[in-house]
């Protein structure tokens, strides 16, 4: 049938087809990977903004190697923030990526037991850890995935901890993590004077933004105050920057892939000049030949989209956590990847198809 003819034709010249598929698949890998990483970063940012039961959070001013992408700050900032007018509670947290159990890298979160409510966690089983004790509570997802229960032991770096509780949370980043007291995290990291963030709760009746502005006015040169009011501007700026970068790189991949498919299909038309002449001579219309060439181009790009999407998804899923990134893949990312592949296939096939239909049958039949 005509459809089978279109499906088989691109692979008659295997080397050309493979090269074209590889070229376009690389572009799709870039698009899917960047999409997953971008959505994952945005999701992480949103979860950081909505820091549990806290009204706002405070982090380092500069980019750094903490789990949140900012520099760690001195633990002495907690007392300074607690003494600002309008602040009711201020609890430091120390979030690190380290070896936990059988995982070479997982999220370990340190916080004072009294401040756990600000982290938006609630106990499902067992009890909360005690400060300065070798005790941990595990996220429900982490406990289920690794078959841990209350009463078990778990190794963090070279120290053994007792699992005293299982918690649940609405924060996706913390659902698979491990909590212990902040002093124990400091010991494990051999850095007891550093913290990642500070969760702040304002006094009843106080305006969170007013208190945050007060902190910014006083300490803004050294720390950053992140509030829900700031979220709109920061999220918009971050989204614009990430999406601009994603589309710029994706556009380059599309252009390269498009040129590759045009070249492949032009070569195919050139090599099949006599064949196209025979088809015209036996009654094939220009429309049918054009459909055949564009269809062959689409077959190559759709196969590329499938391969590229799978590789991009698997690579990000496996490698992302190793570098501290949790990619988030949504149907929109794959829809965009396939839409781009189809557009590239159509554009890449139209010009060679036009060249094919313009071939006079008599000249094409004489071609050797």
C-alpha positions as CSV (number, residue, x, y, z in Angstrom):
1,X,0.0,0.0,0.0
2,X,1.0,3.6,-0.3
3,X,1.4,4.0,3.4
4,X,3.7,1.0,3.7
5,X,5.6,2.4,0.7
6,X,6.2,5.7,2.6
7,X,7.2,3.8,5.8
8,X,9.8,1.6,4.1
9,X,11.3,4.1,1.7
10,X,13.4,6.2,4.1
11,X,15.2,3.1,5.3
12,X,16.2,1.8,1.9
13,X,19.4,3.9,2.3
14,X,20.2,3.0,5.9
15,X,23.3,5.1,6.3
16,X,21.6,8.3,5.3
17,X,18.5,7.5,7.3
18,X,20.6,6.8,10.5
19,X,22.6,10.0,10.1
20,X,19.5,12.0,9.7
21,X,17.8,10.3,12.7
22,X,20.8,10.9,14.9
23,X,21.1,14.6,13.9
24,X,17.4,15.3,14.7
25,X,17.4,13.0,17.8
26,X,20.2,15.1,19.3
27,X,18.0,18.2,18.9
28,X,15.0,16.5,20.5
29,X,17.2,15.2,23.4
30,X,18.3,18.8,24.0
31,X,14.7,20.1,23.9
32,X,13.3,17.3,26.2
33,X,16.3,17.6,28.6
34,X,16.2,21.4,28.9
35,X,12.4,21.3,29.3
36,X,12.6,18.7,32.1
37,X,15.4,20.6,33.9
38,X,13.7,24.0,33.5
39,X,10.4,22.7,34.9
40,X,12.3,21.0,37.7
41,X,14.1,24.1,38.6
42,X,10.9,26.2,38.5
43,X,9.2,23.6,40.7
44,X,12.0,23.6,43.2
45,X,11.9,27.4,43.3
46,X,8.2,27.4,44.0
47,X,8.6,24.8,46.8
48,X,11.4,26.9,48.3
49,X,9.2,30.0,48.2
50,X,6.4,28.3,50.0
51,X,8.6,27.1,52.8
52,X,6.1,25.1,54.8
53,X,4.3,27.0,57.5
54,X,6.8,29.8,57.4
55,X,5.7,33.3,56.2
56,X,8.9,33.7,54.3
57,X,12.4,32.3,54.2
58,X,15.9,33.8,54.1
59,X,18.9,32.6,52.1
60,X,22.3,33.6,51.0
61,X,22.8,36.5,48.7
62,X,25.1,34.9,46.2
63,X,24.9,31.8,44.0
64,X,26.6,28.9,45.7
65,X,26.7,25.1,46.2
66,X,24.0,24.8,48.8
67,X,21.0,22.5,47.9
68,X,19.0,25.6,47.0
69,X,21.7,26.9,44.6
70,X,22.7,29.8,47.0
71,X,25.7,30.2,49.2
72,X,25.4,29.0,52.8
73,X,25.2,31.6,55.5
74,X,26.6,31.8,59.0
75,X,24.3,30.3,61.7
76,X,24.6,33.6,63.6
77,X,22.1,35.1,61.2
78,X,19.3,33.2,63.0
79,X,19.7,35.3,66.2
80,X,19.9,38.5,64.2
81,X,16.7,37.8,62.3
82,X,14.9,36.6,65.5
83,X,15.6,40.0,67.1
84,X,14.1,42.0,64.2
85,X,10.8,43.7,65.2
86,X,7.8,41.7,64.1
87,X,9.5,38.3,63.9
88,X,7.9,35.7,66.1
89,X,10.0,32.6,65.3
90,X,13.2,32.1,63.2
91,X,14.5,28.6,62.7
92,X,17.6,27.7,60.6
93,X,17.7,24.7,58.2
94,X,20.7,23.0,56.7
95,X,19.9,21.1,53.5
96,X,22.7,18.9,52.0
97,X,23.1,16.2,49.5
98,X,25.0,13.3,51.0
99,X,25.1,9.5,51.1
100,X,22.0,8.1,52.9
101,X,21.4,4.4,53.3
102,X,22.1,2.6,50.0
103,X,21.8,5.9,48.1
104,X,25.1,7.6,47.1
105,X,23.2,10.9,47.1
106,X,20.0,12.0,48.8
107,X,18.5,15.0,50.5
108,X,19.3,15.3,54.2
109,X,17.5,18.2,56.0
110,X,18.6,19.5,59.4
111,X,16.3,21.6,61.6
112,X,15.6,22.0,65.3
113,X,12.7,19.8,66.4
114,X,10.8,22.8,67.6
115,X,10.9,24.4,64.1
116,X,9.7,21.3,62.2
117,X,6.2,22.8,61.9
118,X,7.6,25.5,59.8
119,X,8.9,22.9,57.4
120,X,5.3,21.7,56.7
121,X,5.8,18.1,57.8
122,X,3.5,16.0,59.9
123,X,4.2,12.7,61.5
124,X,2.5,9.6,60.0
125,X,4.2,7.0,62.2
126,X,6.5,7.1,65.3
127,X,7.7,10.3,66.8
128,X,9.8,13.4,66.0
129,X,13.6,13.2,66.4
130,X,15.2,14.8,69.4
131,X,17.8,17.5,69.1
132,X,21.4,16.4,69.1
133,X,20.4,12.7,69.0
134,X,21.3,10.2,66.3
135,X,17.7,9.9,65.2
136,X,16.0,10.6,61.9
137,X,12.6,10.7,60.4
138,X,12.1,9.5,56.9
139,X,9.8,10.9,54.2
140,X,6.9,8.5,53.4
141,X,8.1,8.1,49.8
142,X,11.7,7.4,50.8
143,X,10.6,4.9,53.5
144,X,8.3,3.0,51.1
145,X,10.8,2.9,48.2
146,X,13.6,1.6,50.4
147,X,11.5,-0.6,52.7
148,X,12.3,1.3,56.0
149,X,10.0,1.3,59.0
150,X,10.1,2.8,62.5
151,X,12.8,1.0,64.6
152,X,15.2,0.3,61.7
153,X,18.7,1.7,61.5
154,X,20.0,3.8,58.6
155,X,23.6,4.8,57.8
156,X,24.3,8.5,56.9
157,X,27.9,8.8,55.8
158,X,29.7,6.8,58.5
159,X,27.2,7.2,61.3
160,X,24.3,5.0,62.2
161,X,21.0,6.7,63.0
162,X,17.7,5.3,64.5
163,X,14.6,5.7,62.4
164,X,12.1,7.0,64.9
165,X,9.4,8.2,62.6
166,X,7.8,8.5,59.2
167,X,6.5,11.9,58.0
168,X,4.3,13.1,55.2
169,X,4.4,16.5,53.5
170,X,3.0,18.5,50.6
171,X,6.4,19.6,49.6
172,X,7.5,17.4,46.7
173,X,11.2,18.0,47.4
174,X,11.0,16.9,51.0
175,X,8.7,13.9,50.5
176,X,11.7,11.7,49.6
177,X,14.1,13.3,52.1
178,X,15.4,12.6,55.5
179,X,15.1,14.9,58.5
180,X,17.4,15.1,61.6
181,X,18.5,17.8,64.0
182,X,20.5,20.6,62.5
183,X,23.3,20.0,64.9
184,X,23.8,16.5,63.6
185,X,23.9,17.7,60.0
186,X,26.6,20.2,61.0
187,X,28.6,17.4,62.5
188,X,28.2,15.2,59.5
189,X,29.3,18.0,57.1
190,X,32.0,19.1,59.6
191,X,30.6,22.6,59.3
192,X,28.5,23.4,62.4
193,X,28.5,27.2,61.7
194,X,26.8,27.1,58.3
195,X,23.1,26.9,57.3
196,X,21.2,26.9,54.1
197,X,18.1,29.0,54.9
198,X,16.1,30.5,57.8
199,X,12.4,30.0,58.1
200,X,10.6,33.0,59.5
201,X,7.2,33.3,61.2
202,X,6.0,36.8,62.0
203,X,4.0,37.9,65.0
204,X,0.3,37.6,65.0
205,X,-1.2,40.7,63.3
206,X,2.1,41.7,61.7
207,X,2.4,42.1,58.0
208,X,4.8,39.6,56.6
209,X,5.9,41.9,53.7
210,X,6.6,44.8,56.1
211,X,8.7,42.6,58.3
212,X,10.6,41.2,55.3
213,X,11.2,44.8,54.0
214,X,12.5,45.7,57.4
215,X,15.0,42.8,57.3
216,X,16.0,43.7,53.7
217,X,16.6,47.4,54.8
218,X,18.8,46.2,57.6
219,X,20.6,43.2,56.2
220,X,19.9,43.3,52.5
221,X,23.6,43.6,51.5
222,X,24.3,40.1,53.0
223,X,21.1,38.0,52.7
224,X,18.0,37.7,50.5
225,X,14.5,37.6,51.9
226,X,12.1,35.5,49.8
227,X,8.4,36.2,50.3
228,X,5.3,35.3,48.4
229,X,4.9,38.9,47.4
230,X,8.3,38.7,45.7
231,X,7.4,35.4,44.1
232,X,5.6,36.9,41.1
233,X,8.5,39.1,40.0
234,X,11.2,36.6,40.8
235,X,9.3,33.7,39.2
236,X,8.6,35.8,36.1
237,X,12.3,36.8,35.7
238,X,13.5,33.3,36.3
239,X,11.0,31.8,33.9
240,X,11.8,34.3,31.2
241,X,15.5,33.7,31.6
242,X,15.2,29.9,31.6
243,X,12.7,29.7,28.8
244,X,14.7,32.1,26.7
245,X,17.8,30.0,27.1
246,X,15.8,26.8,26.4
247,X,14.2,28.1,23.2
248,X,17.5,29.6,22.0
249,X,19.3,26.3,22.3
250,X,16.2,24.5,21.0
251,X,16.1,26.8,18.0
252,X,19.7,26.0,17.1
253,X,18.9,22.3,17.4
254,X,15.9,22.7,15.1
255,X,17.8,24.6,12.5
256,X,20.6,22.0,12.5
257,X,18.0,19.2,12.3
258,X,16.1,20.9,9.6
259,X,19.1,21.4,7.4
260,X,20.0,17.8,8.0
261,X,16.7,16.5,6.9
262,X,16.6,18.8,3.8
263,X,20.0,17.5,2.8
264,X,19.0,13.9,3.3
265,X,15.7,14.2,1.4
266,X,17.4,16.1,-1.5
267,X,20.0,13.3,-1.8
268,X,17.2,10.8,-1.8
269,X,15.3,12.7,-4.6
270,X,18.6,13.0,-6.5
271,X,19.4,9.3,-6.2
272,X,15.8,8.3,-7.1
273,X,15.4,10.6,-10.1
274,X,14.8,7.7,-12.6
275,X,12.4,6.0,-10.1
276,X,10.4,9.2,-9.8
277,X,10.3,9.5,-13.6
278,X,8.9,5.9,-13.8
279,X,6.2,6.7,-11.2
280,X,5.2,9.8,-13.2
281,X,5.1,7.8,-16.4
282,X,2.8,5.2,-14.9
283,X,0.3,7.9,-13.8
284,X,1.4,9.1,-10.3
285,X,0.2,12.7,-9.8
286,X,2.4,15.5,-8.6
287,X,0.3,15.6,-5.4
288,X,1.0,11.9,-4.7
289,X,4.7,12.2,-5.2
290,X,4.8,15.4,-3.0
291,X,2.9,13.5,-0.3
292,X,5.3,10.6,-0.6
293,X,8.4,12.7,-0.1
294,X,7.0,14.8,2.8
295,X,5.7,11.5,4.3
296,X,9.2,10.0,4.2
297,X,10.6,13.1,5.8
298,X,8.0,12.9,8.6
299,X,8.8,9.2,9.2
300,X,12.4,10.1,9.9
301,X,11.6,13.0,12.2
302,X,9.0,11.1,14.2
303,X,11.3,8.2,14.7
304,X,13.9,10.8,15.8
305,X,11.4,12.3,18.2
306,X,10.7,8.9,19.8
307,X,14.3,8.0,20.2
308,X,15.3,11.5,21.3
309,X,12.5,11.8,23.9
310,X,13.3,8.4,25.4
311,X,17.1,9.2,25.7
312,X,16.4,12.7,27.0
313,X,14.0,11.4,29.7
314,X,16.2,8.5,30.8
315,X,19.4,10.6,30.8
316,X,17.9,13.4,32.9
317,X,16.1,10.9,35.3
318,X,19.4,9.0,35.9
319,X,21.9,11.8,35.9
320,X,19.8,14.8,37.2
321,X,19.8,13.6,40.9
322,X,23.6,13.0,40.7
323,X,24.2,16.7,40.1
324,X,21.4,17.9,42.5
325,X,18.7,18.6,39.9
326,X,15.3,16.9,40.0
327,X,13.9,17.2,36.5
328,X,10.1,17.4,36.1
329,X,8.6,16.0,32.9
330,X,5.1,17.0,31.9
331,X,3.1,16.0,28.8
332,X,3.6,19.5,27.4
333,X,7.4,18.9,27.0
334,X,6.8,15.8,24.9
335,X,4.0,17.4,22.9
336,X,6.4,20.3,22.1
337,X,9.1,17.9,21.1
338,X,6.9,16.0,18.7
339,X,5.3,19.1,17.4
340,X,8.8,20.5,16.6
341,X,9.8,17.2,15.0
342,X,6.7,17.2,12.8
343,X,7.3,20.9,11.7
344,X,10.9,20.1,10.9
345,X,9.7,17.0,8.9
346,X,7.2,19.0,6.9
347,X,9.6,21.9,6.2
348,X,12.5,19.6,5.5
349,X,10.4,17.5,3.1
350,X,8.6,20.3,1.2
351,X,11.6,21.7,-0.8
352,X,12.9,18.3,-1.9
353,X,9.3,17.3,-2.8
354,X,8.9,20.4,-4.9
355,X,12.1,19.5,-6.7
356,X,10.8,16.0,-7.3
357,X,7.5,17.1,-8.8
358,X,9.3,19.5,-11.1
359,X,11.2,16.7,-12.8
360,X,9.9,16.2,-16.3
361,X,9.1,12.5,-16.7
362,X,11.0,12.1,-20.0
363,X,14.2,13.6,-18.6
364,X,13.9,11.6,-15.4
365,X,13.5,8.4,-17.3
366,X,16.8,9.1,-19.3
367,X,18.6,9.8,-16.0
368,X,21.3,7.3,-15.1
